[in-house]
Amino acid sequence: MTYRVVCAQNQRSPYRPAGNVAQEDAVLSTMQDVPLLISRILTHGSAIHGTSQVTTWTGEGEPHRRSYAEIGARAAQLAHALRDDLGVTGDERVATLMWNNAEHVEAYFAIPSMGAVLHTLNLRLPAEQLVWIVNHAADRVILVNGSLIPLLAPLLPHLKTVEHVVVSGPGDRSALANATARVHEYEELLAGQPVAYDWPELDERAAAAMCYTSGTTGDPKGVVYSHRSIYLHSMQVNMAQSMGLTDEDTSLVVVPQFHVNAWGLPHATFMTGVNMLMPDRFLQPAPLAEMIEGEKPTHAAAVPTIWQGLLAELTAKPRDVSSLTQVTIGGSACPPSLMEAFDQLGMRVCHAWGMTETSPLGTIARPPAGAVGTDAEFAYRLTQGRFPAGVEARLTGPGGERLPWDGESAGELEVRGAWIAFCFSTTAPTPSRCAPPTSSARTAG
Amino acid sequence: MTYRVVCAQNQRSPYRPAGNVAQEDAVLSTMQDVPLLISRILTHGSAIHGTSQVTTWTGEGEPHRRSYAEIGARAAQLAHALRDDLGVTGDERVATLMWNNAEHVEAYFAIPSMGAVLHTLNLRLPAEQLVWIVNHAADRVILVNGSLIPLLAPLLPHLKTVEHVVVSGPGDRSALANATARVHEYEELLAGQPVAYDWPELDERAAAAMCYTSGTTGDPKGVVYSHRSIYLHSMQVNMAQSMGLTDEDTSLVVVPQFHVNAWGLPHATFMTGVNMLMPDRFLQPAPLAEMIEGEKPTHAAAVPTIWQGLLAELTAKPRDVSSLTQVTIGGSACPPSLMEAFDQLGMRVCHAWGMTETSPLGTIARPPAGAVGTDAEFAYRLTQGRFPAGVEARLTGPGGERLPWDGESAGELEVRGAWIAFCFSTTAPTPSRCAPPTSSARTAG
């Protein structure tokens, strides 16, 4: 078969200016302007990788399985319900107070794809911070897992902007009986809705999702991801030098979806058909060991404390965890002894560094070619690794002077890139909430 | 070590409009606007992957080796020479008539990074087409390999816009003695130039590189790649589901740099530190077999005819080619017998489909998880594979109706994506050379 380009369309995106080049007679690119949108990841994943699966642990019997094709259809249904039944319009915020599970993945795609903003709530935060955050973001809807109603119900009287609560999964609903917000069942809301949605062509720089940092100093601070930043970050996660997974892999996503978008894994996996294994609320060492043995993930992403607990569990009660060869650890440094112990189990732990403000992939410690197979390899794996092409960095001293990359100098690390935040959302949503740029992106070490 | 974002800069790119969201009180993303530029790939590759290498075959003795750090310094020198000595400004076109080698890689990065447009000339085209193309693109400078002077010299009197010819590598210069264009030696031009260049922050949609299709019907047609399209394409090539190489790999780039940017490999490899092995003019089966045995590449990219010749060579005179486990084949379908023969040598051939208008990565035939290890796997590998997330496609019938993806329907394939062309450059460079979009991107099968 031969191919021939006959003709073509240029989808002029709204952010393309009238003149995008300096000279009158400048050479124009002939490339299409296709905005990088989360809806494109959804549409691709549910069509091309329709048989890939999200498996959610249920704690009893068979885990729950849902294909990417089904997720795509249900994300469309959720978007219809949010728009047509609950009246969500424009870029209103829809919050989630949920564990890692298939419904949370549906929310991840439906909400930004329709133009609204996904706001993941960190269920580990103190009640007063959660109240502050929901009011600050002006969330209009909260999707909540039934098992988390005991956490949400006492907060509801203080959540001024929340009009709708949508409950998904098992859990006693009675605490919501007197809520002033309208309460809906997730499955009832989706039932009968169309399984396709005409996703809008958005500005790729528009807000797609937001997380608040925990606010160890002062009020929590909002980081707002764009469609563009999430799309580019997903591509980076899928690059061979980063996590480098394919549709032959299954990733055990232990890192919570309310924590920096589960390190970008739900978006990245949907982009390439990597299967997801979701622990829901079963984050204790015993069920984690069980799900690894039973579902045979090839990759996992977690913080070191979770892995420390898993090691104790596997020592006390050995399981077949041989499928799991690659573990991405972030959040804090992995103790060398833990790394060695997992090496012996055949699980290769790889450090990654990032933060809410870096989407989070800042660095990853895949040993460079020169170190592989040498004594230097293990020492390298204990570092935080190297920056990918999308993240630029420099080290500056107290007077703003540039310091050398010599492995010894200590200073402020300044980072820059298309998935790095330039400011916090510290006031109520207004177009001017971000102060004009005055200095470089800085990260203090 | 802990990190803390202190403050941050928003590099407002020139294409960002005053209001990038629909509503007055819309939520803004807090992500940095960092344009996707080829200079970023260059800066990253030469710093983070400074020890990776371009190895160029010389036909005698040791091949020539140059590190990515050296390439970075020399690309800066070339940009200084082009701007300060030859007067290249704005988006003027700088052409190359060169084989695959380290100097051609330097041109690949220096020319677009400084804001000019790299125009690769296909040395297989008939003389009259080359003349037409150079005049159409209004090339101001031509970089030429010494061995290709016999091809260039007779054309020069017809090249109206060419003011400078820069010669690199071995070859008799005497045919250029009477040229009206000024003739320079590449190495003399670079000598003494600064090894750093303050690369401009360009619009990521600006023209970066151009290729002309061979013009089987009518005049040749120009496809103009943008910085954005090349950057995104490079990320895709590096994704595990595509070529998925890392800095432990060496790619034998047989596909010419004058043919669709060598399938994007020079940009993609620099992004992640993959080493390049460049055959220069030694494209015959015997030297290719020699360089595989001697330099031990792990990956190669070529059209089937080259691989057919290599198989005959290896059958006649066996070599150790065991390093080479992954071969990307495109341009035309690989005969099943050839694929089987290479399977037996341990070289796994993978089809990729693309064209000048698709940058070229359109599809790649890595078998889906369900087919791996089954009888269906080989049959799948004979297809052209699946689309990545960045390429959307649909099949339409003669009346414009959408046809099903059933493996049987035949129609026009319409493709869309950020690295897919929307039109050809068919007239002399003017801002209006691309007609307004009227229909979808179509590729006829």
HADDOCK unambig.tbl for C-alpha pairs under 7 A between the chains (distance, minus, plus):
assign (segid A and resid 1 and name CA) (segid B and resid 445 and name CA) 5.98 0.50 0.50
assign (segid A and resid 2 and name CA) (segid B and resid 445 and name CA) 5.42 0.50 0.50
assign (segid A and resid 3 and name CA) (segid B and resid 443 and name CA) 5.70 0.50 0.50
assign (segid A and resid 3 and name CA) (segid B and resid 444 and name CA) 5.06 0.50 0.50
assign (segid A and resid 3 and name CA) (segid B and resid 445 and name CA) 4.62 0.50 0.50
assign (segid A and resid 4 and name CA) (segid B and resid 443 and name CA) 4.95 0.50 0.50
assign (segid A and resid 4 and name CA) (segid B and resid 444 and name CA) 4.95 0.50 0.50
assign (segid A and resid 4 and name CA) (segid B and resid 445 and name CA) 6.86 0.50 0.50
assign (segid A and resid 5 and name CA) (segid B and resid 442 and name CA) 5.48 0.50 0.50
assign (segid A and resid 5 and name CA) (segid B and resid 443 and name CA) 4.16 0.50 0.50
assign (segid A and resid 5 and name CA) (segid B and resid 444 and name CA) 6.25 0.50 0.50
assign (segid A and resid 6 and name CA) (segid B and resid 442 and name CA) 5.39 0.50 0.50
assign (segid A and resid 6 and name CA) (segid B and resid 443 and name CA) 5.81 0.50 0.50
assign (segid A and resid 6 and name CA) (segid B and resid 444 and name CA) 6.64 0.50 0.50
assign (segid A and resid 7 and name CA) (segid B and resid 423 and name CA) 6.62 0.50 0.50
assign (segid A and resid 7 and name CA) (segid B and resid 439 and name CA) 6.96 0.50 0.50
assign (segid A and resid 7 and name CA) (segid B and resid 440 and name CA) 6.92 0.50 0.50
assign (segid A and resid 7 and name CA) (segid B and resid 441 and name CA) 5.63 0.50 0.50
assign (segid A and resid 7 and name CA) (segid B and resid 442 and name CA) 5.55 0.50 0.50
assign (segid A and resid 8 and name CA) (segid B and resid 422 and name CA) 4.41 0.50 0.50
assign (segid A and resid 8 and name CA) (segid B and resid 423 and name CA) 5.72 0.50 0.50
assign (segid A and resid 8 and name CA) (segid B and resid 437 and name CA) 6.79 0.50 0.50
assign (segid A and resid 8 and name CA) (segid B and resid 439 and name CA) 5.82 0.50 0.50
assign (segid A and resid 8 and name CA) (segid B and resid 440 and name CA) 4.83 0.50 0.50
assign (segid A and resid 8 and name CA) (segid B and resid 441 and name CA) 3.43 0.50 0.50
assign (segid A and resid 8 and name CA) (segid B and resid 442 and name CA) 5.87 0.50 0.50
assign (segid A and resid 9 and name CA) (segid B and resid 422 and name CA) 5.24 0.50 0.50
assign (segid A and resid 9 and name CA) (segid B and resid 437 and name CA) 4.73 0.50 0.50
assign (segid A and resid 9 and name CA) (segid B and resid 438 and name CA) 6.17 0.50 0.50
assign (segid A and resid 9 and name CA) (segid B and resid 439 and name CA) 5.12 0.50 0.50
assign (segid A and resid 9 and name CA) (segid B and resid 440 and name CA) 4.42 0.50 0.50
assign (segid A and resid 9 and name CA) (segid B and resid 441 and name CA) 5.12 0.50 0.50
assign (segid A and resid 10 and name CA) (segid B and resid 422 and name CA) 5.51 0.50 0.50
assign (segid A and resid 10 and name CA) (segid B and resid 437 and name CA) 5.33 0.50 0.50
assign (segid A and resid 15 and name CA) (segid B and resid 15 and name CA) 6.50 0.50 0.50
assign (segid A and resid 15 and name CA) (segid B and resid 16 and name CA) 5.90 0.50 0.50
assign (segid A and resid 15 and name CA) (segid B and resid 17 and name CA) 5.73 0.50 0.50
assign (segid A and resid 15 and name CA) (segid B and resid 20 and name CA) 6.49 0.50 0.50
assign (segid A and resid 16 and name CA) (segid B and resid 15 and name CA) 5.87 0.50 0.50
assign (segid A and resid 17 and name CA) (segid B and resid 15 and name CA) 5.66 0.50 0.50
assign (segid A and resid 17 and name CA) (segid B and resid 17 and name CA) 6.93 0.50 0.50
assign (segid A and resid 20 and name CA) (segid B and resid 15 and name CA) 6.46 0.50 0.50
assign (segid A and resid 20 and name CA) (segid B and resid 203 and name CA) 6.90 0.50 0.50
assign (segid A and resid 21 and name CA) (segid B and resid 206 and name CA) 6.49 0.50 0.50
assign (segid A and resid 24 and name CA) (segid B and resid 431 and name CA) 6.68 0.50 0.50
assign (segid A and resid 25 and name CA) (segid B and resid 429 and name CA) 6.48 0.50 0.50
assign (segid A and resid 25 and name CA) (segid B and resid 430 and name CA) 4.94 0.50 0.50
assign (segid A and resid 25 and name CA) (segid B and resid 431 and name CA) 5.67 0.50 0.50
assign (segid A and resid 26 and name CA) (segid B and resid 91 and name CA) 6.36 0.50 0.50
assign (segid A and resid 26 and name CA) (segid B and resid 430 and name CA) 6.75 0.50 0.50
assign (segid A and resid 26 and name CA) (segid B and resid 431 and name CA) 6.43 0.50 0.50
assign (segid A and resid 27 and name CA) (segid B and resid 91 and name CA) 6.75 0.50 0.50
assign (segid A and resid 27 and name CA) (segid B and resid 207 and name CA) 6.07 0.50 0.50
assign (segid A and resid 27 and name CA) (segid B and resid 429 and name CA) 5.99 0.50 0.50
assign (segid A and resid 28 and name CA) (segid B and resid 206 and name CA) 6.31 0.50 0.50
assign (segid A and resid 28 and name CA) (segid B and resid 207 and name CA) 5.52 0.50 0.50
assign (segid A and resid 28 and name CA) (segid B and resid 431 and name CA) 6.79 0.50 0.50
assign (segid A and resid 29 and name CA) (segid B and resid 205 and name CA) 6.65 0.50 0.50
assign (segid A and resid 29 and name CA) (segid B and resid 206 and name CA) 5.93 0.50 0.50
assign (segid A and resid 29 and name CA) (segid B and resid 207 and name CA) 4.56 0.50 0.50
assign (segid A and resid 29 and name CA) (segid B and resid 224 and name CA) 4.79 0.50 0.50
assign (segid A and resid 29 and name CA) (segid B and resid 225 and name CA) 5.50 0.50 0.50
assign (segid A and resid 29 and name CA) (segid B and resid 226 and name CA) 5.26 0.50 0.50
assign (segid A and resid 30 and name CA) (segid B and resid 223 and name CA) 6.15 0.50 0.50
assign (segid A and resid 30 and name CA) (segid B and resid 224 and name CA) 5.05 0.50 0.50
assign (segid A and resid 30 and name CA) (segid B and resid 225 and name CA) 6.48 0.50 0.50
assign (segid A and resid 30 and name CA) (segid B and resid 421 and name CA) 5.24 0.50 0.50
assign (segid A and resid 30 and name CA) (segid B and resid 422 and name CA) 5.71 0.50 0.50
assign (segid A and resid 30 and name CA) (segid B and resid 423 and name CA) 5.62 0.50 0.50
assign (segid A and resid 30 and name CA) (segid B and resid 424 and name CA) 6.53 0.50 0.50
assign (segid A and resid 31 and name CA) (segid B and resid 224 and name CA) 6.95 0.50 0.50
assign (segid A and resid 31 and name CA) (segid B and resid 225 and name CA) 6.16 0.50 0.50
assign (segid A and resid 31 and name CA) (segid B and resid 226 and name CA) 6.68 0.50 0.50
assign (segid A and resid 31 and name CA) (segid B and resid 229 and name CA) 6.93 0.50 0.50
assign (segid A and resid 31 and name CA) (segid B and resid 418 and name CA) 6.54 0.50 0.50
assign (segid A and resid 31 and name CA) (segid B and resid 419 and name CA) 5.96 0.50 0.50
assign (segid A and resid 31 and name CA) (segid B and resid 420 and name CA) 5.54 0.50 0.50
assign (segid A and resid 31 and name CA) (segid B and resid 421 and name CA) 4.22 0.50 0.50
assign (segid A and resid 31 and name CA) (segid B and resid 422 and name CA) 5.61 0.50 0.50
assign (segid A and resid 32 and name CA) (segid B and resid 417 and name CA) 6.34 0.50 0.50
assign (segid A and resid 32 and name CA) (segid B and resid 418 and name CA) 5.42 0.50 0.50
assign (segid A and resid 32 and name CA) (segid B and resid 419 and name CA) 6.84 0.50 0.50
assign (segid A and resid 32 and name CA) (segid B and resid 420 and name CA) 5.89 0.50 0.50
assign (segid A and resid 32 and name CA) (segid B and resid 421 and name CA) 5.67 0.50 0.50
assign (segid A and resid 32 and name CA) (segid B and resid 422 and name CA) 5.23 0.50 0.50
assign (segid A and resid 33 and name CA) (segid B and resid 418 and name CA) 5.92 0.50 0.50
assign (segid A and resid 34 and name CA) (segid B and resid 417 and name CA) 5.73 0.50 0.50
assign (segid A and resid 34 and name CA) (segid B and resid 418 and name CA) 5.07 0.50 0.50
assign (segid A and resid 41 and name CA) (segid B and resid 389 and name CA) 6.36 0.50 0.50
assign (segid A and resid 44 and name CA) (segid B and resid 389 and name CA) 5.56 0.50 0.50
assign (segid A and resid 91 and name CA) (segid B and resid 26 and name CA) 6.38 0.50 0.50
assign (segid A and resid 91 and name CA) (segid B and resid 27 and name CA) 6.76 0.50 0.50
assign (segid A and resid 203 and name CA) (segid B and resid 20 and name CA) 6.85 0.50 0.50
assign (segid A and resid 205 and name CA) (segid B and resid 29 and name CA) 6.65 0.50 0.50
assign (segid A and resid 206 and name CA) (segid B and resid 21 and name CA) 6.37 0.50 0.50
assign (segid A and resid 206 and name CA) (segid B and resid 28 and name CA) 6.30 0.50 0.50
assign (segid A and resid 206 and name CA) (segid B and resid 29 and name CA) 5.92 0.50 0.50
assign (segid A and resid 207 and name CA) (segid B and resid 27 and name CA) 6.05 0.50 0.50
assign (segid A and resid 207 and name CA) (segid B and resid 28 and name CA) 5.50 0.50 0.50
assign (segid A and resid 207 and name CA) (segid B and resid 29 and name CA) 4.55 0.50 0.50
assign (segid A and resid 223 and name CA) (segid B and resid 30 and name CA) 6.14 0.50 0.50
assign (segid A and resid 224 and name CA) (segid B and resid 29 and name CA) 4.78 0.50 0.50
assign (segid A and resid 224 and name CA) (segid B and resid 30 and name CA) 5.04 0.50 0.50
assign (segid A and resid 224 and name CA) (segid B and resid 31 and name CA) 6.95 0.50 0.50
assign (segid A and resid 225 and name CA) (segid B and resid 29 and name CA) 5.49 0.50 0.50
assign (segid A and resid 225 and name CA) (segid B and resid 30 and name CA) 6.47 0.50 0.50
assign (segid A and resid 225 and name CA) (segid B and resid 31 and name CA) 6.17 0.50 0.50
assign (segid A and resid 226 and name CA) (segid B and resid 29 and name CA) 5.25 0.50 0.50
assign (segid A and resid 226 and name CA) (segid B and resid 31 and name CA) 6.67 0.50 0.50
assign (segid A and resid 229 and name CA) (segid B and resid 31 and name CA) 6.90 0.50 0.50
assign (segid A and resid 235 and name CA) (segid B and resid 235 and name CA) 6.49 0.50 0.50
assign (segid A and resid 235 and name CA) (segid B and resid 236 and name CA) 6.99 0.50 0.50
assign (segid A and resid 236 and name CA) (segid B and resid 235 and name CA) 6.98 0.50 0.50
assign (segid A and resid 238 and name CA) (segid B and resid 239 and name CA) 5.18 0.50 0.50
assign (segid A and resid 238 and name CA) (segid B and resid 240 and name CA) 6.14 0.50 0.50
assign (segid A and resid 239 and name CA) (segid B and resid 238 and name CA) 5.18 0.50 0.50
assign (segid A and resid 239 and name CA) (segid B and resid 239 and name CA) 3.84 0.50 0.50
assign (segid A and resid 239 and name CA) (segid B and resid 240 and name CA) 5.53 0.50 0.50
assign (segid A and resid 239 and name CA) (segid B and resid 244 and name CA) 6.59 0.50 0.50
assign (segid A and resid 240 and name CA) (segid B and resid 238 and name CA) 6.15 0.50 0.50
assign (segid A and resid 240 and name CA) (segid B and resid 239 and name CA) 5.55 0.50 0.50
assign (segid A and resid 240 and name CA) (segid B and resid 240 and name CA) 4.78 0.50 0.50
assign (segid A and resid 240 and name CA) (segid B and resid 244 and name CA) 4.87 0.50 0.50
assign (segid A and resid 240 and name CA) (segid B and resid 245 and name CA) 6.00 0.50 0.50
assign (segid A and resid 240 and name CA) (segid B and resid 246 and name CA) 6.15 0.50 0.50
assign (segid A and resid 241 and name CA) (segid B and resid 246 and name CA) 5.56 0.50 0.50
assign (segid A and resid 244 and name CA) (segid B and resid 239 and name CA) 6.61 0.50 0.50
assign (segid A and resid 244 and name CA) (segid B and resid 240 and name CA) 4.88 0.50 0.50
assign (segid A and resid 245 and name CA) (segid B and resid 240 and name CA) 6.00 0.50 0.50
assign (segid A and resid 246 and name CA) (segid B and resid 240 and name CA) 6.15 0.50 0.50
assign (segid A and resid 246 and name CA) (segid B and resid 241 and name CA) 5.55 0.50 0.50
assign (segid A and resid 247 and name CA) (segid B and resid 368 and name CA) 6.75 0.50 0.50
assign (segid A and resid 247 and name CA) (segid B and resid 369 and name CA) 5.69 0.50 0.50
assign (segid A and resid 248 and name CA) (segid B and resid 369 and name CA) 4.71 0.50 0.50
assign (segid A and resid 271 and name CA) (segid B and resid 389 and name CA) 5.99 0.50 0.50
assign (segid A and resid 368 and name CA) (segid B and resid 247 and name CA) 6.76 0.50 0.50
assign (segid A and resid 369 and name CA) (segid B and resid 247 and name CA) 5.71 0.50 0.50
assign (segid A and resid 369 and name CA) (segid B and resid 248 and name CA) 4.72 0.50 0.50
assign (segid A and resid 389 and name CA) (segid B and resid 41 and name CA) 6.34 0.50 0.50
assign (segid A and resid 389 and name CA) (segid B and resid 44 and name CA) 5.55 0.50 0.50
assign (segid A and resid 389 and name CA) (segid B and resid 271 and name CA) 5.95 0.50 0.50
assign (segid A and resid 417 and name CA) (segid B and resid 32 and name CA) 6.34 0.50 0.50
assign (segid A and resid 417 and name CA) (segid B and resid 34 and name CA) 5.74 0.50 0.50
assign (segid A and resid 418 and name CA) (segid B and resid 31 and name CA) 6.53 0.50 0.50
assign (segid A and resid 418 and name CA) (segid B and resid 32 and name CA) 5.40 0.50 0.50
assign (segid A and resid 418 and name CA) (segid B and resid 33 and name CA) 5.90 0.50 0.50
assign (segid A and resid 418 and name CA) (segid B and resid 34 and name CA) 5.07 0.50 0.50
assign (segid A and resid 419 and name CA) (segid B and resid 31 and name CA) 5.95 0.50 0.50
assign (segid A and resid 419 and name CA) (segid B and resid 32 and name CA) 6.82 0.50 0.50
assign (segid A and resid 420 and name CA) (segid B and resid 31 and name CA) 5.55 0.50 0.50
assign (segid A and resid 420 and name CA) (segid B and resid 32 and name CA) 5.89 0.50 0.50
assign (segid A and resid 421 and name CA) (segid B and resid 30 and name CA) 5.25 0.50 0.50
assign (segid A and resid 421 and name CA) (segid B and resid 31 and name CA) 4.23 0.50 0.50
assign (segid A and resid 421 and name CA) (segid B and resid 32 and name CA) 5.67 0.50 0.50
assign (segid A and resid 422 and name CA) (segid B and resid 8 and name CA) 4.33 0.50 0.50
assign (segid A and resid 422 and name CA) (segid B and resid 9 and name CA) 5.23 0.50 0.50
assign (segid A and resid 422 and name CA) (segid B and resid 10 and name CA) 5.54 0.50 0.50
assign (segid A and resid 422 and name CA) (segid B and resid 30 and name CA) 5.73 0.50 0.50
assign (segid A and resid 422 and name CA) (segid B and resid 31 and name CA) 5.62 0.50 0.50
assign (segid A and resid 422 and name CA) (segid B and resid 32 and name CA) 5.23 0.50 0.50
assign (segid A and resid 423 and name CA) (segid B and resid 7 and name CA) 6.56 0.50 0.50
assign (segid A and resid 423 and name CA) (segid B and resid 8 and name CA) 5.72 0.50 0.50
assign (segid A and resid 423 and name CA) (segid B and resid 30 and name CA) 5.62 0.50 0.50
assign (segid A and resid 424 and name CA) (segid B and resid 30 and name CA) 6.53 0.50 0.50
assign (segid A and resid 429 and name CA) (segid B and resid 25 and name CA) 6.45 0.50 0.50
assign (segid A and resid 429 and name CA) (segid B and resid 27 and name CA) 5.95 0.50 0.50
assign (segid A and resid 430 and name CA) (segid B and resid 25 and name CA) 4.88 0.50 0.50
assign (segid A and resid 430 and name CA) (segid B and resid 26 and name CA) 6.67 0.50 0.50
assign (segid A and resid 430 and name CA) (segid B and resid 27 and name CA) 6.96 0.50 0.50
assign (segid A and resid 431 and name CA) (segid B and resid 24 and name CA) 6.58 0.50 0.50
assign (segid A and resid 431 and name CA) (segid B and resid 25 and name CA) 5.56 0.50 0.50
assign (segid A and resid 431 and name CA) (segid B and resid 26 and name CA) 6.31 0.50 0.50
assign (segid A and resid 431 and name CA) (segid B and resid 27 and name CA) 6.97 0.50 0.50
assign (segid A and resid 431 and name CA) (segid B and resid 28 and name CA) 6.76 0.50 0.50
assign (segid A and resid 437 and name CA) (segid B and resid 8 and name CA) 6.90 0.50 0.50
assign (segid A and resid 437 and name CA) (segid B and resid 9 and name CA) 4.74 0.50 0.50
assign (segid A and resid 437 and name CA) (segid B and resid 10 and name CA) 5.27 0.50 0.50
assign (segid A and resid 438 and name CA) (segid B and resid 9 and name CA) 6.11 0.50 0.50
assign (segid A and resid 439 and name CA) (segid B and resid 8 and name CA) 5.83 0.50 0.50
assign (segid A and resid 439 and name CA) (segid B and resid 9 and name CA) 5.05 0.50 0.50
assign (segid A and resid 440 and name CA) (segid B and resid 7 and name CA) 6.93 0.50 0.50
assign (segid A and resid 440 and name CA) (segid B and resid 8 and name CA) 4.83 0.50 0.50
assign (segid A and resid 440 and name CA) (segid B and resid 9 and name CA) 4.43 0.50 0.50
assign (segid A and resid 441 and name CA) (segid B and resid 7 and name CA) 5.60 0.50 0.50
assign (segid A and resid 441 and name CA) (segid B and resid 8 and name CA) 3.40 0.50 0.50
assign (segid A and resid 441 and name CA) (segid B and resid 9 and name CA) 5.13 0.50 0.50
assign (segid A and resid 442 and name CA) (segid B and resid 5 and name CA) 5.47 0.50 0.50
assign (segid A and resid 442 and name CA) (segid B and resid 6 and name CA) 5.39 0.50 0.50
assign (segid A and resid 442 and name CA) (segid B and resid 7 and name CA) 5.52 0.50 0.50
assign (segid A and resid 442 and name CA) (segid B and resid 8 and name CA) 5.83 0.50 0.50
assign (segid A and resid 443 and name CA) (segid B and resid 3 and name CA) 5.70 0.50 0.50
assign (segid A and resid 443 and name CA) (segid B and resid 4 and name CA) 4.93 0.50 0.50
assign (segid A and resid 443 and name CA) (segid B and resid 5 and name CA) 4.13 0.50 0.50
assign (segid A and resid 443 and name CA) (segid B and resid 6 and name CA) 5.79 0.50 0.50
assign (segid A and resid 444 and name CA) (segid B and resid 3 and name CA) 5.06 0.50 0.50
assign (segid A and resid 444 and name CA) (segid B and resid 4 and name CA) 4.91 0.50 0.50
assign (segid A and resid 444 and name CA) (segid B and resid 5 and name CA) 6.20 0.50 0.50
assign (segid A and resid 444 and name CA) (segid B and resid 6 and name CA) 6.58 0.50 0.50
assign (segid A and resid 445 and name CA) (segid B and resid 1 and name CA) 6.00 0.50 0.50
assign (segid A and resid 445 and name CA) (segid B and resid 2 and name CA) 5.39 0.50 0.50
assign (segid A and resid 445 and name CA) (segid B and resid 3 and name CA) 4.59 0.50 0.50
assign (segid A and resid 445 and name CA) (segid B and resid 4 and name CA) 6.80 0.50 0.50
